[in-house]
Amino acid sequence: MALKRVIPLSIAVRILVLGLGASEGEQGQRVVAIEWRTGEAAAEVTVRLEGDGGSWEAETGGLGVARFRGIRAGVYRLTVEGGGWIDPAGGVQGRVVRVRDATPVIIGLERSAAVSGRVTNTSGEALAVVRVFAWRGQGEATGYTDDEGRYRIHGLAAGEYLIGAVAEGDAAAGRHKGVAYYPGGADGGRAEPVELKPGEDRDGVDLQLGGRATGVVQGRLVGLDAGTRAEVALVALVAKGPGSAVVAGASADGEGRFQIDGIPAGEYRLMAWGPGTGMGYEEPPRGKASRFGWAEVEVREGETAAAEVKMAPGVTVEASAAGAGCEGMDSLTFRPEGEWFKHWAFEAAKVAGGWRWERLPAGQYRAEMPALEAGCAFPGVRTKGQATAARVVRLAESGRVEVMVERGNGVVEGRVSGGEADGRRVVLFAEDERGFGAEAVCGEDGRFRFEGLAAGKYAAIAYTKTERGERKGVVVERGQRVAIELKAGGE
């Protein structure tokens, strides 16, 4: 297994480091990579840990174990690559893990899936440099077509995806502008999901762009800060469908006016934001003069659709914690769920007594807490008038919210029978939140115990030194103790 020090952590990667200490196991810190459904060891996977002191990487061996030496206790961002494996909990950006002395870090992986096909116009001609996206729930993966119109999106977790294509830049000229969804058409409501199994490489998911009558969108931004120039505000025309596909964009002129030509007939959302020198779609403006606005617009053949977008400053949201105090709560983030781009993330500033977000564009958000310690549950936040907490909330005006965190008090315990007494262990994965994994070494009598578990669905897998044993699903209610029996060797 290769172990090497790699480049220092880029300042572009935001990482929370807590409680750094000096202790480490004599054999180094272990990261154990296992297929979370079957318990198969994930071999030949490059595992990277990035933290305060830099970045390290190691490769898993035949037992799925990667060893790191010189790693201090703390919180790291973990990513995996290679071997045909992916991390469904972390994705490309990785997951946040907590290293505690010599306690192994257990990660559940799965075989990578892929989807491919061809994008053409209505005459069957290949379209190059078209962005194709595979959309699923909270996000999407993307790829671009080559000169033959071929695309391939790999590194996907198993599940159902809606596949779409949108022309960008030079590829968006003329009749090719717009968006198309599989198996055909520009109506996202009629898109049919493509189901991918672990390790599947699906081909033949073809799409066709163009051939639709076009119109014009013309409008004005109203309410920009008087001290800023309107031309630094951007407008994006987004298809009303899965994936937040940007069909076209424009900059407003000095009076806040804009025009977008050649738009295929259909329903869209106009999103506008500014100011900000050199802005693109990757980051929202964050200055005191920032303004946001959106409006619905319908484009009809040969007509000009007029739109007035009312711009307003973002809201200020303050939050206080209610419930258990758990490590990693400072990673609280709001991510747009409705009106704005899902890749925009708004991290909270820590203030006395809680958190504070400033200039947050009004809309619907998903609350996330990626660095929350294992064994703690995050039901979400509670806004004024809500009886219970929710991960998705609407923040339409300045105000306060409560951040709800619960420390788990569930227990899973039992006994592993059969196999050699020395080396028997049990790995527990959370099936609801795939970021959780833990290991318990059995006693001489085969008994094991996991405690401090949040309510949810889990999978327990027995192992010996040389083979994988029985797997059982476990449901843990809040505060419940669940006893199970597992067999070592053979499934």
ABEGO torsion letter per residue (X at the ends): XBBBBBBBBBAABBBBBBGBBABBBAAEBBBBBBBAAAGBBBBGBBBBBBBAAEBBBBBBBAAGBBBBBGBBBEBBBBBBBEGGBBBAAAEAAEBBBBBBEABBBBBBBBBBBBBBEBBBBAAGBBBBGBBBBBBBEABBBBBBBBAAGBBBBBGBBBEBBBBBBBBBEAAABEAABEBBBOAEEABAAABBBBBBBBGBBBBGBBBBBEGBBBBBBBBBBBGBBAABBAAABBBBBBBBBBGGBBABBBBBBAAGBBBBBGBBBEBBBBBBBOBEBGBBAABBBABAABBBBBBBBBBBBGBBBBBBBBBBBBBBBBBBBBEBBBBGAAABBBBBABABBAABBBBBBBBBGEBBBBGBBBEBBBBBBAABBBGBBBAEBBBBGBABBBABBBBABBEBBBBBBBBBABBBBEBBBEEBABGBBBBBBBAABAABBBBBBBBAAGBBBBBGBBBEBBBBBBBBAABBBBBBBBBBBBGBBBBBBBBBEEX
